[in-house]
């Protein structure tokens, strides 16, 4: 419900901003219509959303408005909304060296004076295109922010976003510092897992996929305090590794998950292992994992949620019809309320038709 309200607010803001910009272009009105439109959304509007909207609104600013905002900032430098609109403008429309310098000036000012502001975590404030000198200054400012505001949680969170793609070791340290202040927040174990998926473990070069998977899982588990999240963690990490094509690590994490007490573990882990096997052209193992995913130990999960059909669908598409029929027949006793559809699928396969397994 909250997400739907937020989406509605964003759409309303864009509509209002577009209308306001058109009016400005037609009548030359004073350009505070964008911030007025955002203010009209109410006090519950998250500051991070406001920042995104202001940055986006800068894309369509007209040149007279840009000049007006620049003049206003020379008089009152602390107008953050104005700076965000100008950053948006120069990011999308900056063409020459002068405009790149203006973009640099606004970005560096905001990071130096308001590193706690949510906007400093946005991509357009983390990298200055075609401006290596500006990026070097940005890096220096963030290091200074970490020294001078080391206990400011908002600053640490924004710094983590900045360092994530530039210095994974620093990002790793920051994730741990933030997680120590927010031990129940699942965002930080997930962020650490993503860091490892993208860059590996900072300072480590573990070639063996089994060892790497176990070490990544151990480190992320240390940050995971929620009991339910701890139970599903290895499965979540296995699926994430599979999605990016890191199949050896996905398989090792699935094996760890298979040993857990999580209700879906047998079905979910065997499905991942089977899909990995298929991608290694090991069809025999893939068929075994498919049948193992409907093992009696999976009965509680399949009875409750139904069978996970993605591996069955992939094997069917590989021509392994009999294995899929055997799997569906096994599911008949585990998923009584799905008997009708299971028998339809079995009949379709036997008649040479393609069953409608639905989306994976």
C-alpha positions in Angstrom: 0.0 0.0 0.0 2.8 2.4 0.9 4.6 1.6 -2.4 1.4 2.4 -4.4 0.9 5.7 -2.6 4.6 6.6 -3.3 4.2 5.8 -6.9 1.0 7.9 -7.1 2.9 10.8 -5.5 5.7 10.5 -8.0 3.4 10.4 -11.0 1.5 13.4 -9.6 4.7 15.3 -9.1 5.9 14.6 -12.6 2.6 15.7 -14.0 2.6 18.9 -12.0 6.2 19.7 -12.8 5.6 19.1 -16.5 2.6 21.4 -16.5 4.5 24.0 -14.5 7.4 23.9 -16.9 5.1 24.3 -19.8 3.5 27.3 -18.2 6.9 28.8 -17.5 7.8 28.4 -21.2 4.6 30.0 -22.4 4.4 32.9 -20.0 7.9 33.3 -18.6 6.7 32.8 -15.0 9.1 32.9 -12.1 10.6 29.4 -11.8 9.6 28.3 -8.3 6.7 26.2 -9.7 8.7 23.0 -9.4 9.4 23.3 -5.7 5.8 24.5 -5.1 4.5 21.4 -6.9 6.6 19.2 -4.7 5.6 21.0 -1.5 2.0 20.4 -2.5 2.6 16.7 -2.1 2.6 17.0 1.7 5.0 16.5 4.6 4.9 12.7 4.3 6.9 12.9 1.1 10.3 11.2 1.6 13.3 13.6 1.1 15.0 11.0 -1.1 12.0 11.0 -3.5 12.0 14.8 -3.5 15.6 14.8 -4.4 15.0 12.5 -7.4 12.2 14.6 -8.6 14.2 17.8 -8.3 17.1 16.3 -10.2 14.8 15.0 -12.9 13.0 18.3 -13.2 16.3 20.0 -14.0 16.4 18.2 -17.3 13.7 20.4 -18.8 14.7 23.8 -17.3 14.9 26.7 -19.7 18.0 28.8 -19.9 16.5 31.9 -18.3 15.5 29.8 -15.3 19.0 28.4 -15.1 20.5 31.9 -15.0 18.0 32.9 -12.4 18.8 30.0 -10.1 22.5 30.6 -10.5 22.0 34.3 -9.6 19.9 33.4 -6.5 22.5 30.9 -5.3 25.2 33.6 -5.4 23.1 35.5 -2.9 21.8 32.6 -0.8 24.1 29.5 -1.3 22.2 27.2 1.0 19.2 26.6 -1.3 19.6 22.9 -1.8 16.5 22.5 -4.0 17.9 25.0 -6.5 21.2 23.3 -6.5 19.6 19.9 -7.2 17.6 21.3 -10.2 20.8 22.8 -11.6 22.7 19.6 -11.1 19.9 17.9 -13.0 20.1 20.5 -15.8 23.9 20.3 -16.2 24.0 16.5 -16.0 21.6 16.2 -18.9 22.3 19.4 -20.8 25.9 20.4 -20.0 27.9 20.6 -23.2 31.0 22.8 -22.7 33.8 23.1 -20.1 32.1 26.0 -18.3 29.0 24.0 -17.7 31.0 21.0 -16.5 32.7 23.2 -14.0 29.3 24.5 -12.8 28.1 21.0 -12.4 31.3 20.2 -10.4 30.9 23.2 -8.2 27.3 22.4 -7.3 28.0 18.7 -6.6 31.1 19.4 -4.5 29.3 22.1 -2.6 26.5 19.8 -1.7 28.7 16.9 -0.7 30.9 19.2 1.4 28.2 21.1 3.1 25.3 18.6 3.3 26.8 15.0 3.1 23.8 13.8 5.1 21.4 14.9 2.4 19.8 11.9 0.6 20.6 13.4 -2.8 24.4 12.8 -2.3 23.7 9.1 -2.6 22.1 9.6 -6.1 24.2 8.4 -9.1 24.4 11.9 -10.6 26.2 13.1 -7.5 28.6 10.1 -7.3 30.4 10.6 -10.6 31.3 13.6 -12.7 31.4 12.7 -16.4 34.6 13.7 -18.2 35.9 15.4 -15.1 38.7 13.4 -13.5 39.9 16.4 -11.4 36.4 16.9 -10.1 36.1 13.2 -9.2 39.4 13.3 -7.4 38.1 16.3 -5.3 34.9 14.4 -4.6 36.8 11.4 -3.3 38.9 13.7 -1.0 35.7 15.4 0.3 34.1 12.0 1.2 37.2 10.9 3.0 37.1 14.1 5.0 33.4 13.6 5.7 34.2 10.2 7.2 36.8 11.8 9.4 34.8 14.8 10.6 31.4 13.1 10.8 32.2 9.5 11.6 29.3 9.1 14.0 26.6 10.6 11.6 24.6 7.6 10.4 23.1 9.5 7.4 26.6 10.5 6.2 27.9 6.9 6.6 25.0 5.6 4.5 25.6 8.1 1.7 29.3 7.5 1.8 28.7 3.7 1.5 26.8 4.3 -1.7 29.6 6.4 -3.0 32.4 4.0 -2.2 30.4 0.9 -3.2 31.7 1.0 -6.8 34.9 2.8 -6.2 36.5 1.2 -3.1 34.8 -2.1 -2.1 37.1 -2.5 0.9 35.9 0.9 2.3 32.3 0.0 1.5 32.7 -3.3 3.4 33.9 -1.4 6.4 31.1 1.1 6.2 28.4 -1.6 5.8 29.7 -3.2 9.1 29.7 0.2 10.9 26.2 1.0 9.8 24.9 -2.6 10.5 26.3 -2.2 14.1 24.0 0.8 14.5 21.0 -0.9 12.8 21.3 -4.6 13.7 17.8 -5.5 12.7 17.9 -3.8 9.3 18.0 -6.5 6.6 19.3 -3.9 4.0 22.9 -4.2 5.2 23.4 -8.0 5.0 21.8 -7.7 1.5 24.1 -4.9 0.6 27.1 -6.9 1.7 26.0 -9.9 -0.3 25.6 -7.7 -3.3 29.1 -6.2 -2.8 30.6 -9.7 -2.7 28.7 -10.8 -5.8 29.9 -7.8 -7.8 33.5 -7.5 -6.5 34.3 -10.6 -4.5 35.5 -10.4 -0.9 37.7 -7.3 -0.5 41.3 -8.3 0.3 40.7 -12.0 -0.6 41.3 -13.9 -3.7 39.7 -17.3 -3.2 39.8 -19.3 -6.4 37.9 -22.3 -5.1 34.2 -21.7 -5.6 33.2 -23.9 -2.6 35.5 -22.0 -0.3 34.4 -18.6 -1.7 30.7 -19.4 -1.3 31.2 -20.6 2.2 33.2 -17.5 3.2 30.8 -15.1 1.6 27.9 -16.8 3.3 29.7 -16.8 6.7 30.4 -13.1 6.5 26.9 -12.2 5.4 25.4 -14.4 8.1 27.3 -12.5 10.7 25.3 -9.4 9.9 22.0 -11.2 9.6 20.3 -11.1 13.0 16.7 -11.8 12.1 16.0 -15.6 12.6 13.7 -15.9 9.6 16.3 -14.1 7.4 19.1 -16.3 8.7 17.1 -19.4 7.7 16.6 -18.3 4.1 19.9 -16.5 3.6 21.9 -19.2 1.8 18.9 -19.8 -0.5 18.5 -16.1 -1.2 22.3 -15.8 -2.0 22.2 -18.9 -4.2 19.4 -17.5 -6.3 21.2 -14.1 -6.6 24.4 -15.8 -7.7 22.4 -17.9 -10.2 20.9 -14.7 -11.7 24.3 -13.2 -12.4 25.6 -16.4 -13.9 27.9 -17.4 -11.0 26.8 -21.0 -11.2 29.5 -22.7 -9.2 28.9 -20.4 -6.2 25.1 -20.7 -6.7 25.4 -24.5 -6.5 27.5 -24.4 -3.3 25.1 -22.0 -1.6 22.2 -24.2 -2.7 23.9 -27.2 -1.0 24.2 -25.2 2.2 20.6 -24.2 2.0 19.5 -27.8 1.4 20.7 -28.6 4.9 18.6 -25.8 6.5 15.3 -26.3 8.3 13.5 -23.8 6.1 10.3 -25.3 4.7 11.0 -24.6 1.0 14.6 -25.6 1.2 14.3 -29.1 -0.4 12.3 -27.9 -3.4 14.1 -24.5 -3.8 17.6 -25.8 -3.4 17.2 -28.8 -5.7 15.6 -26.5 -8.3 18.7 -24.3 -8.3 21.0 -27.3 -8.4 19.1 -28.7 -11.4 19.2 -25.5 -13.3 22.9 -25.2 -12.7 23.4 -28.8 -13.9 21.4 -28.1 -17.1 23.7 -25.1 -17.9 26.6 -27.5 -17.6 24.9 -29.9 -20.0 24.6 -32.5 -17.2 21.0 -33.5 -18.0 21.1 -36.7 -15.9 21.9 -34.7 -12.8 19.3 -32.1 -13.7 16.6 -34.8 -13.9 17.7 -36.3 -10.6 17.5 -32.9 -8.9 14.0 -32.4 -10.4 12.8 -35.6 -8.8 14.6 -34.8 -5.5 12.7 -31.5 -5.5 9.5 -33.5 -5.0 11.1 -35.7 -2.3 8.8 -36.6 0.6 10.8 -34.0 2.6 9.3 -31.4 0.3 5.8 -32.5 0.9 4.9 -29.8 3.4 6.1 -27.1 1.1 4.5 -28.4 -2.1 1.2 -29.1 -0.3 1.2 -25.5 1.0 2.6 -23.6 -2.0 2.4 -26.0 -4.9 5.4 -27.2 -7.0 8.1 -24.9 -8.4 7.9 -25.6 -12.1 10.8 -23.7 -13.6 13.2 -26.7 -13.7 10.4 -28.9 -15.1 9.8 -26.4 -17.8 13.4 -26.1 -18.7 13.8 -29.9 -18.9 10.6 -30.2 -21.0 12.1 -27.6 -23.4 15.2 -29.8 -23.5 13.2 -32.8 -24.7 13.1 -34.6 -21.3 9.3 -35.3 -21.4 9.3 -38.6 -19.4 11.3 -37.1 -16.6 8.8 -34.3 -16.4 5.8 -36.7 -16.4 7.4 -38.7 -13.6 7.9 -35.5 -11.6 4.3 -34.4 -12.1 3.0 -37.8 -11.1 5.0 -37.6 -7.9 3.4 -34.2 -7.2 -0.1 -35.7 -7.5 0.2 -37.1 -4.0 1.9 -34.0 -2.6 -0.4 -31.4 -4.0 -4.0 -32.8 -3.9 -5.7 -29.5 -4.6 -3.7 -29.2 -7.8 -4.6 -32.7 -9.1 -6.8 -31.4 -12.0 -4.2 -29.1 -13.5 -1.4 -31.7 -12.9 -3.4 -34.3 -14.9 -4.0 -31.8 -17.6 -0.3 -31.2 -17.9 0.5 -34.9 -18.0 -2.1 -35.5 -20.7 -0.8 -32.6 -22.7 2.8 -33.9 -22.7 1.7 -37.4 -23.6 -0.3 -36.0 -26.5 2.7 -34.1 -27.8 1.4 -30.7 -26.7 3.2 -28.0 -24.7 1.7 -27.7 -21.2 1.1 -24.2 -19.9 3.4 -24.2 -16.9 3.0 -20.4 -16.6 5.7 -17.8 -16.0 8.9 -19.1 -14.3 
